Amino acid sequence: MELEGTPGRRIGVHTAEPGTPDDDAMLLLDLTAPAPAATPARTREV
């Protein structure tokens, strides 16, 4: 899927059949990903 406003960038989605070795590998890969950084809450100016 191409991303609007980001020329040359795409999102790829990979899935695996639940309970398969590929699914186990994807779960382990997900566990190794860094946690997303906390972003400060945005405030609305009145």
C-alpha positions, 0 to 999 in steps of 0.5 A: 500500500502506498502512503499518501504524501510519502513518495517511495514509501509503502506499508507491507503487511505479513500474516501467518496461520495461527499456531504455525511455526511462522506465527510463533516466529512473528510473535517473537519478532513482535516481542523484540520490537522497541516500545513506541515512545510516549508522546506528550498529550496535545492541548487544544487552545481555546 
